[in-house]
Amino acid sequence: MVYRYIFVLLFAVLAACSKPASNAVDNATPGRNNASTQPTVATQEAKPTQTPSNKLTAADIAKLKWLQGTWKSVDDGKPFYERYRFEGTTMIVEAFDDDRLSKATDTTRFELKNGEFGHTEGDDRSAASEITDDYVQFVPATGKSNSFRFERQADGTWHARLEWIGPDNAPRTKTYIMEPLKK
């Protein structure tokens, strides 16, 4: 079955409380240049719970334009591709199986509504708690207990960091290094 990449992967993997990796290492230190596109899984201390912001504006969404473009990463040895674009205050993310980008396998929309910037899938909703020039932090608004962060790196890549509670009630982290797709 084709997985639906970062966003659907976020909901599926985190909701299922995926099994921890035996080689747990956290390579997602901000500003650190990671050569590998392999995601990492790590356990770490729990953080205070954040809540979605309901005060975001079009100017905040404009700070995320660095996400615009086509990106490649790897999950369990398999490459995946995503294209990010903006239509006003809506961020549209398309997932693809191959680097030809011939057919989108999934489309996800993050929309600004009543000061909240988020995405809903079924009963689960994630929304931004904070947006800066260099990152956006998404936290649970409803449903499953997970969060994710997109953080711009100085080398032109960005990190998608997923956080959830594992089946043993221990915090888990998985980081994808998103590299620009070179054609």
C-alpha positions as MATLAB code, in Angstrom:
seq = 'MVYRYIFVLLFAVLAACSKPASNAVDNATPGRNNASTQPTVATQEAKPTQTPSNKLTAADIAKLKWLQGTWKSVDDGKPFYERYRFEGTTMIVEAFDDDRLSKATDTTRFELKNGEFGHTEGDDRSAASEITDDYVQFVPATGKSNSFRFERQADGTWHARLEWIGPDNAPRTKTYIMEPLKK';
ca = [
       0.000    0.000    0.000;
       1.256    3.447   -0.850;
       1.700    5.578    2.226;
       0.699    9.210    2.065;
       3.991   10.648    3.291;
       4.667   13.257    5.953;
       1.085   14.273    6.783;
      -0.642   10.973    6.377;
       2.460    9.249    7.734;
       2.186   11.563   10.719;
      -1.375   10.515   11.458;
      -0.928    6.821   10.614;
       2.432    6.238   12.271;
       1.717    8.318   15.310;
      -1.822    7.099   15.769;
      -0.605    3.512   15.575;
       2.215    4.321   18.019;
       4.821    2.833   15.725;
       7.509    0.648   17.219;
      10.688    2.374   18.359;
      13.877    1.893   16.378;
      16.705    0.007   18.039;
      19.264    2.545   16.842;
      17.508    5.540   18.373;
      19.521    8.701   17.739;
      18.319   12.276   17.637;
      19.929   14.076   14.700;
      17.452   16.934   14.622;
      19.459   19.492   16.539;
      18.511   22.891   15.062;
      21.251   24.280   12.856;
      22.986   20.913   12.551;
      23.740   19.832    8.983;
      22.726   16.186    8.590;
      24.151   14.421    5.538;
      21.597   11.598    5.557;
      17.996   11.825    4.440;
      17.111    8.829    6.621;
      14.640    9.660    9.371;
      15.735    9.105   12.930;
      13.691    7.940   15.884;
      14.554    8.926   19.418;
      13.068    9.018   22.866;
      13.274   12.196   24.857;
      11.773   13.958   27.842;
       8.167   15.095   27.621;
       7.570   18.754   26.826;
       4.838   20.963   28.217;
       1.618   20.718   26.217;
       1.075   23.568   23.771;
      -2.242   24.729   22.403;
      -3.090   25.916   18.892;
      -2.944   29.649   18.334;
      -6.137   31.387   17.275;
      -4.360   34.669   16.588;
      -2.498   33.840   13.363;
      -2.759   36.141   10.350;
      -1.990   36.167    6.643;
       1.363   37.777    7.528;
       2.219   34.737    9.666;
       1.374   32.328    6.833;
       3.559   34.395    4.469;
       6.538   33.576    6.728;
       6.233   29.941    5.572;
       7.007   30.627    1.893;
      10.383   28.898    2.380;
       8.413   25.618    2.330;
       7.265   26.295   -1.235;
       8.837   23.907   -3.746;
       9.324   20.192   -4.360;
      11.115   18.094   -1.762;
      12.547   14.596   -1.365;
      13.124   12.510    1.741;
      13.404    8.845    2.738;
      11.299    6.667    5.028;
      12.521    3.154    5.865;
      14.820    3.215    2.830;
      12.084    4.287    0.403;
      12.242    7.787   -1.126;
       9.152    9.964   -1.171;
       8.398   13.318   -2.759;
       6.217   16.273   -1.754;
       5.313   19.565   -3.403;
       4.311   22.562   -1.258;
       2.543   25.606   -2.662;
       0.476   28.467   -1.335;
      -2.829   29.888   -2.486;
      -3.373   32.933   -0.318;
      -3.448   31.663    3.275;
      -3.807   27.996    2.283;
      -0.788   25.680    2.099;
      -1.352   22.790   -0.312;
       0.850   19.710   -0.003;
       0.872   17.073   -2.735;
       2.539   13.674   -2.235;
       4.088   11.669   -5.084;
       5.482    8.148   -5.471;
       8.307    9.064   -7.825;
      10.563   11.928   -8.843;
       8.677   12.381  -12.147;
       5.782   13.790  -10.094;
       3.434   12.305  -12.665;
       0.461   11.730  -10.355;
      -0.285   13.052   -6.893;
      -1.138   10.205   -4.507;
      -2.509   12.548   -1.846;
      -3.282   16.227   -1.364;
      -3.407   17.912    2.040;
      -4.637   21.441    2.728;
      -3.627   23.598    5.683;
      -6.016   26.523    5.956;
      -6.192   29.701    8.003;
      -9.669   29.977    9.554;
     -10.614   32.262   12.421;
      -6.963   32.825   13.322;
      -6.117   29.083   13.360;
      -3.865   27.512   10.712;
      -4.381   23.791   10.525;
      -5.329   20.528    8.860;
      -8.139   18.077    9.637;
      -8.209   14.378    8.766;
     -11.172   12.442   10.109;
     -11.519   13.221   13.814;
      -7.913   14.430   14.085;
      -6.947   18.074   13.720;
      -3.508   19.619   14.038;
      -3.010   23.375   14.119;
      -0.060   25.738   14.443;
       0.829   26.898   17.924;
       3.607   29.142   16.628;
       4.962   30.411   13.307;
       8.299   32.204   12.920;
      10.509   32.986    9.929;
      12.310   29.651   10.449;
       9.760   27.155   11.762;
       6.151   26.240   12.275;
       5.066   24.123   15.246;
       1.853   22.091   14.883;
       0.114   20.635   17.935;
      -3.033   18.582   18.455;
      -6.274   20.527   18.288;
      -8.502   17.428   18.488;
      -7.992   13.678   18.395;
      -4.637   11.912   18.715;
      -1.882   13.216   20.949;
       0.960   14.131   18.596;
       2.741   17.158   17.217;
       5.107   18.048   14.401;
       7.479   20.858   13.505;
       8.870   22.045   10.172;
      12.196   23.801   10.694;
      14.265   25.561    8.032;
      17.980   24.760    7.939;
      20.821   27.013    6.780;
      21.850   24.551    4.046;
      18.560   24.884    2.088;
      16.943   21.778    3.575;
      14.308   21.601    6.273;
      13.454   19.100    8.971;
      10.022   17.595    9.577;
      10.100   16.466   13.206;
       7.245   14.240   14.391;
       6.583   13.695   18.107;
       4.217   11.218   19.751;
       3.763    8.982   22.781;
       4.704    5.345   22.119;
       2.801    2.273   23.304;
       5.018    2.221   26.416;
       3.928    5.830   27.212;
       7.436    7.089   26.398;
       7.840   10.148   24.153;
       9.098    9.370   20.632;
      10.572   11.556   17.888;
      11.157   10.903   14.193;
      12.857   13.450   11.939;
      12.744   13.594    8.143;
      15.350   15.669    6.331;
      13.608   17.314    3.389;
      15.935   18.128    0.510;
      15.041   20.165   -2.596;
      14.295   17.884   -5.556;
      16.896   18.542   -8.217;
      15.732   17.936  -11.777;
];
